[in-house]
Amino acid sequence: MATIKVVNKAGEQVSELTLKDEIFAVEPNTSAMHIAVVNYLANQRQGTQSTLTRSEVSGGGRKPWRQKGTGRARQGSTRSPQWYHGGIALGPKPRSYKYTINKKVRRLAMKSALSAKLAAEEIIVLDTFALDAIKTKDVANTLSAIGAGKKTLIVLDEKNDVIYKSARNIAGVKVSTVNTLNVYDMLNCSKIVVLKDAVSKIEEVYA
């Protein structure tokens, strides 16, 4: 079984943690991770884009000229798509881009991402991350001491508003909990800082 060192807020090793191979030592499946990332990005789309059709633009109630005898092409309305200020043909309308993926694929993608990050030594396990008050400087100093990069994902075992509000003003830093963890955020960061208690929850969920 794989092991990883556990550090404190000063970056000093305090213990070691044994990780389950069925979660942190699987062969990364790039196809499953790609499916999960595309699904996540699609679900983030608002789908509020909208264009006006010829029936929605103003004007165009009168036939611009008679059907025959002018030498020009026949026209029924000045709001047809080929006209200036005309309606848009086959333009986008509000819609939902959300869709779901197979549960087994989603779990495989999560395990693949965790295993890939551990193999690349981009996971840092922190023993505790308690803050007395909301202070961005404390979070910045802790991340610097433990060697976290510019793009860091902090994974908590449960929601903590003090840590979230302290870290949200640091560029490139994102705070997540175990139940909101996703493949895109993991692959989009240079380091993942996981609380020790959050590791056991991840193993409990994906074992």
C-alpha positions in Angstrom: 0.0 0.0 0.0 1.2 3.5 -0.8 2.2 5.8 2.0 2.4 9.6 2.1 3.9 11.9 4.7 1.7 14.1 6.8 2.9 17.7 7.5 1.9 20.4 9.8 1.3 24.1 8.9 5.0 24.8 9.2 5.8 22.2 6.5 7.4 19.7 9.0 6.6 16.0 8.8 4.7 14.8 11.8 3.6 11.3 10.7 2.9 9.0 7.8 -0.4 7.9 6.3 -1.2 4.7 4.5 -3.4 5.0 1.5 -5.6 2.4 -0.1 -4.3 1.1 -3.4 -7.8 0.7 -4.9 -8.1 4.5 -4.8 -4.7 6.0 -4.9 -2.8 3.4 -6.9 -5.0 2.5 -9.9 -3.9 2.7 -13.5 -5.1 6.2 -14.6 -7.8 6.0 -17.3 -7.4 9.1 -19.4 -10.6 8.4 -21.3 -12.7 8.3 -18.2 -11.0 11.5 -16.9 -11.7 13.2 -20.3 -15.4 12.2 -20.1 -15.7 13.6 -16.6 -14.0 16.9 -17.4 -16.2 17.5 -20.5 -19.3 16.7 -18.4 -18.2 19.1 -15.7 -17.6 22.0 -18.1 -20.9 21.3 -20.0 -22.8 21.4 -16.7 -21.2 24.8 -15.8 -22.7 26.4 -19.0 -25.6 28.8 -18.3 -27.2 28.3 -21.7 -28.7 31.8 -21.7 -27.6 32.8 -25.2 -30.5 33.9 -27.4 -31.0 35.4 -30.9 -34.1 36.9 -32.5 -35.9 35.1 -35.3 -37.7 36.9 -38.1 -40.9 36.8 -36.1 -39.3 38.5 -33.1 -37.5 41.5 -34.7 -39.4 44.8 -35.1 -40.8 45.8 -38.4 -41.3 43.9 -41.6 -45.1 43.9 -41.7 -45.3 45.3 -45.2 -44.2 43.7 -48.5 -41.3 45.9 -49.6 -42.3 45.9 -53.3 -44.7 44.2 -55.6 -44.0 40.6 -56.6 -43.4 41.1 -60.4 -42.2 43.7 -62.8 -39.5 45.5 -60.8 -36.6 43.4 -62.0 -35.5 42.7 -58.5 -35.8 39.5 -56.5 -39.1 38.8 -54.9 -39.3 39.8 -51.2 -42.0 39.2 -48.7 -40.5 41.1 -45.7 -37.6 43.4 -44.8 -37.0 41.2 -41.7 -36.0 38.0 -43.6 -32.5 36.7 -42.6 -30.8 38.1 -45.7 -31.8 41.7 -44.9 -30.0 44.1 -42.7 -31.8 44.1 -39.3 -33.4 40.9 -40.3 -34.0 37.9 -38.0 -31.3 35.3 -37.4 -31.9 31.9 -39.1 -31.3 28.9 -36.9 -29.7 30.9 -34.2 -29.2 29.7 -30.6 -32.0 29.8 -28.1 -31.9 29.3 -24.3 -31.3 25.6 -23.5 -29.7 23.4 -20.8 -26.4 21.7 -21.5 -26.6 19.5 -18.5 -26.3 15.7 -18.8 -25.2 12.9 -16.5 -22.5 10.2 -17.0 -22.4 6.7 -15.8 -21.6 6.3 -12.1 -18.9 3.7 -12.7 -17.2 6.0 -15.2 -17.4 8.9 -12.7 -15.8 6.9 -9.9 -13.1 5.6 -12.2 -12.3 9.1 -13.3 -12.0 10.3 -9.6 -9.7 7.3 -8.7 -7.6 7.9 -11.9 -7.2 11.6 -11.1 -6.2 10.9 -7.4 -3.7 8.2 -8.5 -2.2 10.4 -11.2 -1.7 13.3 -8.7 -0.2 11.0 -6.1 2.2 9.4 -8.7 3.3 12.9 -9.7 3.8 13.8 -6.0 1.3 16.7 -6.3 -0.7 15.7 -3.2 0.1 17.2 0.2 -1.6 15.9 3.4 -2.0 18.4 6.1 -2.6 17.3 9.7 -4.8 20.2 10.6 -5.8 23.6 9.2 -7.5 25.4 12.0 -7.8 29.2 11.9 -8.8 31.5 14.7 -10.2 34.2 12.5 -10.6 35.1 8.8 -7.2 36.1 7.7 -5.8 35.6 4.1 -2.2 36.0 5.2 -2.3 32.9 7.4 -3.5 30.7 4.6 -0.9 32.2 2.2 1.9 31.6 4.8 0.8 28.0 5.3 0.6 27.3 1.6 4.1 28.8 1.1 5.5 26.8 4.1 4.2 23.4 2.8 5.4 24.0 -0.8 2.1 24.5 -2.5 2.2 26.0 -6.0 0.4 29.0 -7.5 -2.7 26.9 -8.4 -3.7 25.0 -5.3 -6.8 23.0 -4.4 -7.6 22.8 -0.7 -9.8 19.8 0.1 -11.6 19.9 3.5 -13.5 17.1 5.2 -16.4 19.4 5.9 -17.5 23.0 5.1 -15.5 25.7 6.9 -16.4 29.3 6.1 -13.4 30.7 7.9 -10.9 28.8 5.7 -13.0 29.5 2.6 -13.2 33.2 3.2 -9.5 33.4 4.1 -8.4 31.6 0.9 -10.9 33.0 -1.7 -8.9 36.2 -2.2 -5.7 34.3 -3.2 -5.3 34.0 -6.9 -5.3 30.4 -8.1 -6.4 28.9 -4.8 -9.7 27.1 -4.6 -11.4 25.4 -1.5 -13.5 22.3 -1.9 -15.0 19.7 0.4 -15.0 15.9 -0.2 -18.6 15.9 -1.4 -17.9 18.7 -4.0 -14.6 17.3 -5.2 -14.4 16.9 -9.0 -11.9 15.7 -11.6 -11.6 19.1 -13.4 -10.5 21.0 -10.2 -8.0 18.2 -9.4 -6.4 18.2 -12.9 -6.5 22.0 -13.2 -4.3 22.6 -10.2 -0.5 22.1 -9.5 -0.9 20.9 -5.9 -3.8 19.4 -3.9 -3.7 20.1 -0.2 -5.8 17.5 1.6 -6.6 17.5 5.3 -5.8 14.2 7.0 -9.5 13.8 8.0 -10.5 14.4 4.4 -8.3 11.5 3.2 -10.3 9.0 5.3 -13.6 10.4 4.0 -12.4 10.1 0.4 -11.4 6.5 1.0 -14.8 5.9 2.6 -16.7 7.3 -0.3 -14.7 5.8 -3.2 -13.6 2.5 -1.6 
